[in-house]
Amino acid sequence: MIRAGASAREVAERTGWSVERVARFEGPVLAEREHVANLARDVVLRVRGGDGRGEETLGERVGERLAARGVAADGATWDAYRGEDGTWSQKASYQPTMVDV
């Protein structure tokens, strides 16, 4: 369940285990999720049409898109979770900044 994105508290509620008991097992799973998220962030993207930008990583592309919206390029928090079908999904979260108008 943690691999699929549930927190230790959610797993404890679903299973009837204590949060402390679940927490003993979550460390390696959270490390795996972080590792997969880092792999995804470092994937090299190919640009169609040869616009001269060359190759860049997914992390760089997301950083550029965030910067264009006034969010610090390194302001994204990356995570990965594994679905029931065994495929990994990636998520980049960020806090939007308030802009005075």
QUIWONOR-V736635 format. One line per field, one symbol per residue. ss: DSSP state (2 for helix, 1 for strand, 0 for the rest). psi: psi as a letter, one per 40 degrees, with the letter a starting at -180 (. if undefined). burial: # if it has 24 or more other ideal C-beta (glycine too) atoms within 12 Angstrom, else .. Layout:
ss: ???
psi: ???
burial: ???
This chain:
ss: 00000002222222200022222222222222222222222001100000000001122222222222000000001111110000011111100000000
psi: dddeeiidddddddeeiiddddddeddddddddddddddddehhihhiefeedaiiiddddddddddeeehhdeeihiiiihideeiiiihhiihiihhh.
burial: .##.#..#..#..........#...#..#...#..##..##................##.##...#.........#.####........#.#.........
